Amino acid sequence: MKQSLFELRHQADWQRFAERLDALEKGKAQATSNETFGRDYRRICHQLAMAQERGYSSHLVDPLQQLAMRGHQQLYRHRHPMGAQLLNFVLAGFPRLVRAEWRLVVIASLLFFGSLIGMGLLVHGFPDLIYSVIDPEQVAEMESMYDPQSSRIGQTLERAADADWMMFGYYIMHNIGIAFQTYATGLLFGLGSLFFLFFNGLTIGAVAGHLTGIGYGQTFWSFVIGHGAFELTAIALAGAAGLKLGWALLAPGALRRGEALRRAARTSVQLIYGVMLFLLIAAFIEAYWSSMTWPGPAIKYTVGAALWAMVIAYLVFAGRAPHAPD
Amino acid sequence: MPSPHALPRTAPHIAPLDTRSQIETPEGIDLLLRPAGLVVRALAFSIDFSIRATVMAALFLLFSLFESFGAGLSAIALFLVTWWYMVLFEVLNQGRTPGKQIMGLRVIHDDGTPVGWTASLIRNLLRFVDMLPFCYSLGAISCLQHPQFKRLGDLAAGTLVVYRDKPRPRPVLPHATPIIAPFVLNLEEQRAILSFAERQVELSTERTQELASILAEPLQVSPALAVPRLNGVASGLLGPT
């Protein structure tokens, strides 16, 4: 068949298909008009193959190619694992994933909590050590924040009114930002994640040791214990996710490095979804519960311990029991 | 190319000397993708960056009216604009942030499907590494050495930034009486002759003449008559003879 005849015969179909694609791309297509979409798309593909095989000109083949490409974009989608299965992910998927990656989680936790506790003890023993990690100005700021005389803990006095919401926003930006950095830099063969885990551990440990040492321990610990359960765990998990990226590059196993990295990224970003959830909860607790002053330290410690137990129990036990098929 | 004993019509395809990449679909056709290079992507990023800076400045001014409540809002807005601007636009607007839309680009999966939440989140979180140690150095190096111009985030997420092809207007073919070529044409040659006819409007007369005279001998005409002759062959390929 000559090109002009071929074109004459099918031009109207192509026009119709292009119009339908326009509608679909704008999200305005009616459901009934899509029933024949698969068939029409296959026909376009068929005609494209014929046009190429018969050596028709580029000005005929290229538009058909574009139609096929646009049709392909509309027809084929990756499933979104997060959308419909959010509840399942929270109840079972996330803790299962954490347990499946337990080696990396243990490494990240040891590094993070190890450097935190170690530095805390060191600063407690040798108070001057804190100035090698943190600026004197920041230390002074920390001291004023956790001064037992302050009416609202965790923020300076002059910002007391209406400050919960502000601190909520600040915690979200700051903490999730840190978690994202810890994760992303894992791509540098895991070194970035290791660095951020260690560095954040040192900083937090130094602050804790210093404040305890100068007698602000009561205000500090009762403030941080509640949201710390979610926040510190989340940082450790983000580090584990980053280490997974780095490990895929270092030891790709039977796969090519690129493929190993893609698979590791797909798994580890699921961990990051969980981390974001944890940090949202942490920011909420930090802004609205931890900063309250009326519950006595005893109540704060009890609630904090309960939260820690809850987080650990969730990560260790949730999703173990088989459940009814979805 | 011109020889009476031309290659058979099923001559093997020679890989084109360009950056296009092909994806075979279940329907048995090849989708052609044109990955976008460093410069155009850098421009798209700068456009996005200035949009974000403007939006943040405006929001910051607005929220500063509300004191500490506004400071909280600003912090959340800064977080959203820093980490989620790209992801939200890419997933909800067919792989196009405003900058990419202006530059005619879009993000897709390696297999040609539209980019989803997971892949978009990965490629934009890892953007942080691409920016290291300064000014997108790692991203630029990775982009320049990769055959499909992928930065590190694209490698991990399995995504690709491609040009969106826009439909081109059909050219007016020079009028000529359809004739049959005096020798057998393979597919490549057939398309080359059709392209010659279609592109004639864009070429100068001298260049047209020069190109056609290469074929004067196999067409068995004097070089001066080669152009109308070749146009005749082209229109013979297109329509009835």
Chai-1 contact restraints between the chains, C-beta under 6 A:
chainA,res_idxA,chainB,res_idxB,connection_type,confidence,min_distance_angstrom,max_distance_angstrom,comment,restraint_id
A,K2,B,G239,contact,1.0,0.0,6.0,A-B,restraint_1
A,Q3,B,L238,contact,1.0,0.0,6.0,A-B,restraint_2
A,S4,B,L238,contact,1.0,0.0,6.0,A-B,restraint_3
A,S4,B,G239,contact,1.0,0.0,6.0,A-B,restraint_4
A,R42,B,E27,contact,1.0,0.0,6.0,A-B,restraint_5
A,C45,B,E27,contact,1.0,0.0,6.0,A-B,restraint_6
A,C45,B,I29,contact,1.0,0.0,6.0,A-B,restraint_7
A,L48,B,I29,contact,1.0,0.0,6.0,A-B,restraint_8
A,A49,B,I29,contact,1.0,0.0,6.0,A-B,restraint_9
A,G55,B,L187,contact,1.0,0.0,6.0,A-B,restraint_10
A,G55,B,Q190,contact,1.0,0.0,6.0,A-B,restraint_11
A,G55,B,R191,contact,1.0,0.0,6.0,A-B,restraint_12
A,S57,B,L194,contact,1.0,0.0,6.0,A-B,restraint_13
A,S57,B,E198,contact,1.0,0.0,6.0,A-B,restraint_14
A,S58,B,S195,contact,1.0,0.0,6.0,A-B,restraint_15
A,H59,B,R170,contact,1.0,0.0,6.0,A-B,restraint_16
A,H59,B,E198,contact,1.0,0.0,6.0,A-B,restraint_17
A,P63,B,P167,contact,1.0,0.0,6.0,A-B,restraint_18
A,Q65,B,L32,contact,1.0,0.0,6.0,A-B,restraint_19
A,Q66,B,D165,contact,1.0,0.0,6.0,A-B,restraint_20
A,M69,B,L31,contact,1.0,0.0,6.0,A-B,restraint_21
A,H72,B,T25,contact,1.0,0.0,6.0,A-B,restraint_22
A,H72,B,G112,contact,1.0,0.0,6.0,A-B,restraint_23
A,Q73,B,P114,contact,1.0,0.0,6.0,A-B,restraint_24
A,Y76,B,T113,contact,1.0,0.0,6.0,A-B,restraint_25
A,R77,B,T113,contact,1.0,0.0,6.0,A-B,restraint_26
A,H78,B,T113,contact,1.0,0.0,6.0,A-B,restraint_27
A,H78,B,G116,contact,1.0,0.0,6.0,A-B,restraint_28
A,H80,B,G116,contact,1.0,0.0,6.0,A-B,restraint_29
A,H80,B,W117,contact,1.0,0.0,6.0,A-B,restraint_30
A,M82,B,W117,contact,1.0,0.0,6.0,A-B,restraint_31
A,D162,B,S68,contact,1.0,0.0,6.0,A-B,restraint_32
A,D162,B,F69,contact,1.0,0.0,6.0,A-B,restraint_33
A,A163,B,S68,contact,1.0,0.0,6.0,A-B,restraint_34
A,W165,B,F69,contact,1.0,0.0,6.0,A-B,restraint_35
A,W165,B,G72,contact,1.0,0.0,6.0,A-B,restraint_36
A,M166,B,S68,contact,1.0,0.0,6.0,A-B,restraint_37
A,M166,B,A71,contact,1.0,0.0,6.0,A-B,restraint_38
A,M166,B,G72,contact,1.0,0.0,6.0,A-B,restraint_39
A,F168,B,G72,contact,1.0,0.0,6.0,A-B,restraint_40
A,G169,B,G72,contact,1.0,0.0,6.0,A-B,restraint_41
A,G169,B,A75,contact,1.0,0.0,6.0,A-B,restraint_42
A,G169,B,I76,contact,1.0,0.0,6.0,A-B,restraint_43
A,Y170,B,A75,contact,1.0,0.0,6.0,A-B,restraint_44
A,I172,B,I76,contact,1.0,0.0,6.0,A-B,restraint_45
A,I172,B,F79,contact,1.0,0.0,6.0,A-B,restraint_46
A,M173,B,A75,contact,1.0,0.0,6.0,A-B,restraint_47
A,M173,B,L78,contact,1.0,0.0,6.0,A-B,restraint_48
A,M173,B,F79,contact,1.0,0.0,6.0,A-B,restraint_49
A,F180,B,L125,contact,1.0,0.0,6.0,A-B,restraint_50
A,A184,B,L125,contact,1.0,0.0,6.0,A-B,restraint_51
A,A184,B,L126,contact,1.0,0.0,6.0,A-B,restraint_52
A,A184,B,F128,contact,1.0,0.0,6.0,A-B,restraint_53
A,A184,B,V129,contact,1.0,0.0,6.0,A-B,restraint_54
A,T185,B,V129,contact,1.0,0.0,6.0,A-B,restraint_55
A,L187,B,L126,contact,1.0,0.0,6.0,A-B,restraint_56
A,L187,B,V129,contact,1.0,0.0,6.0,A-B,restraint_57
A,L187,B,L152,contact,1.0,0.0,6.0,A-B,restraint_58
A,L261,B,A156,contact,1.0,0.0,6.0,A-B,restraint_59
A,R262,B,G158,contact,1.0,0.0,6.0,A-B,restraint_60
A,A265,B,I122,contact,1.0,0.0,6.0,A-B,restraint_61
A,A265,B,A156,contact,1.0,0.0,6.0,A-B,restraint_62
A,V269,B,T118,contact,1.0,0.0,6.0,A-B,restraint_63
A,V269,B,L121,contact,1.0,0.0,6.0,A-B,restraint_64
A,V269,B,I122,contact,1.0,0.0,6.0,A-B,restraint_65
